[in-house]
Amino acid sequence: MVRMFLTPRMSGPVATGRREKSDHATVEEAQAAYDGHPNRSDLEALIYVDGAPTWVGTVDQRGRVSWAAWRIH
C-alpha cells in the first residue's frame, strides 16, 4: 500500500499538525497527485510504502517539485 501525507510547510517555529492523507496504487501515482495539488507550494509530501516512509516531496520558490529518498538523521 502507498499512502501519502501532506503537511503544511514550516513557516514558523510551530507546525499546525493539520495534514491530508490519501492512498494510491503506486509511488508514481502519489507523486503525480502532489505534483498536481493546487496548494502544493504550501505543503510538503511524505510517501509511505507498506508503512515505511520512503519519499519526501517539496516545492522550491519557482514552483518546481523535487523528490528525495527519506532518511532519518
Secondary structure, DSSP 8 states (H G I E B T S, - for coil): -EEEEEEE---SSS-----EEEEESSHHHHHHHHHT-TTGGGEEEEEEETTEEEEEEEE-TTS-EEEEE----
